[in-house]
Amino acid sequence: MQASYLYLALGWLSVGLGIVGAFLPILPTTPFMLLAAWLFSKGSPRLHAWIYNHPHFGPSIRHWNEHGVINRRAKIMAMLAFVVVIAASLIFVENRWVVMIQLLVAIPVSCFILSRPSRIPASIPVTQGGEPGTGV
């Protein structure tokens, strides 16, 4: 199998998981779409352009790629997902090692997510839609 087909298959899998994540609060959409954009950049310039310029997913991807921005809503959803999953594990999973592993992953990931800016600095021009400093 050619590498480009593998990138395309994994890209579409990421898009599918991202779409499911739009409806399930514990599955994040944005990371899957970022992964899909990267995979498509390796496998298909046409699909990369499609997702990069998509009216719904494109702005988040562009803001991350160009400015390292994670918007406030995505941060809140990520933190909420961590809390819900860890709380559910505390209630339903008897093995506390599962919760410890979740915490060992969630804490540094949360620190990283929260350390990213929520808006594009007003002094930086925005490409394709949105306004500087809005994080949209």
C-alpha positions in Angstrom: 0.0 0.0 0.0 1.4 3.4 -0.9 2.0 5.8 1.9 -0.4 8.4 0.4 -3.3 6.0 0.7 -2.5 5.3 4.3 -2.4 9.1 5.0 -5.8 9.5 3.2 -7.4 6.6 5.1 -6.1 7.9 8.4 -7.2 11.4 7.5 -10.7 10.3 6.7 -10.8 8.3 10.0 -9.8 11.4 11.8 -12.5 13.4 10.1 -15.0 10.8 11.0 -13.9 10.8 14.7 -14.0 14.6 14.7 -17.6 14.6 13.3 -18.6 12.1 16.0 -16.9 14.4 18.5 -19.1 17.3 17.4 -22.1 15.4 18.9 -20.4 13.6 21.8 -19.1 15.9 24.5 -16.4 13.5 25.7 -14.8 13.1 22.2 -12.9 16.2 21.1 -13.4 17.5 17.6 -10.6 19.9 17.1 -7.6 17.6 17.7 -9.0 15.1 15.2 -9.5 17.8 12.6 -6.0 19.1 13.2 -4.7 15.5 12.7 -6.8 15.1 9.6 -5.3 18.3 8.1 -1.8 17.1 8.8 -2.5 13.7 7.3 -4.2 15.2 4.3 -1.2 17.5 3.8 0.9 14.4 3.4 -1.5 12.5 1.2 -3.6 14.9 -0.8 -3.1 18.6 -1.4 -6.7 18.9 -2.6 -8.2 17.4 0.6 -5.8 19.5 2.7 -7.0 22.6 1.0 -10.6 21.4 1.5 -10.3 20.9 5.3 -8.0 24.0 5.8 -10.6 26.2 4.1 -13.7 24.4 5.4 -16.2 27.0 6.8 -16.7 25.2 10.1 -13.3 23.4 10.8 -11.0 25.7 8.8 -10.7 28.6 11.2 -9.6 26.5 14.1 -7.1 24.7 12.0 -5.7 28.0 10.5 -5.6 29.7 13.9 -3.6 26.7 15.4 -1.2 26.4 12.4 -0.6 30.1 12.1 -0.7 31.4 15.7 -0.9 28.5 18.1 -4.3 29.5 19.2 -6.9 27.2 20.9 -10.2 29.1 21.3 -11.8 29.4 24.7 -14.8 27.1 23.8 -12.4 24.3 22.8 -10.4 24.7 26.0 -13.6 24.6 28.1 -14.9 21.5 26.2 -11.5 19.7 26.7 -11.4 20.5 30.4 -15.0 19.4 30.8 -14.3 16.1 28.9 -11.4 15.4 31.3 -13.5 16.0 34.3 -16.4 13.9 33.1 -14.2 11.0 32.0 -12.2 10.9 35.3 -15.3 11.3 37.4 -17.0 8.5 35.6 -13.9 6.4 36.1 -13.9 7.1 39.8 -17.6 6.0 40.0 -17.6 3.0 37.6 -14.1 1.6 37.5 -12.8 -0.3 40.5 -9.2 -0.3 39.5 -7.7 3.0 40.7 -4.7 2.6 38.4 -7.0 3.5 35.5 -7.8 6.8 37.2 -4.1 7.4 38.0 -3.1 6.9 34.3 -5.9 9.2 33.2 -4.6 11.9 35.6 -1.1 11.4 34.5 -2.2 12.1 30.9 -4.9 14.8 31.7 -2.8 17.0 33.9 0.1 17.8 31.5 -2.3 17.9 28.5 -4.5 20.3 30.4 -1.5 22.5 31.3 -0.5 22.6 27.6 -4.0 23.4 26.4 -4.5 26.1 29.0 -1.1 27.6 28.3 -2.0 28.3 24.6 -3.5 31.7 23.7 -7.3 31.9 23.3 -7.2 34.7 20.8 -5.1 35.9 18.0 -3.2 39.0 19.2 -4.8 42.1 17.7 -1.5 43.2 16.2 -1.4 40.1 13.9 -3.5 40.1 10.7 -5.8 37.2 10.2 -5.9 35.2 7.0 -9.3 34.2 5.5 -12.1 35.2 7.7 -12.4 36.0 11.3 -11.2 39.2 13.0 -7.9 39.8 14.7 -8.1 39.1 18.4 -11.5 37.4 18.3 -10.3 33.8 18.4 -13.0 32.9 15.9 
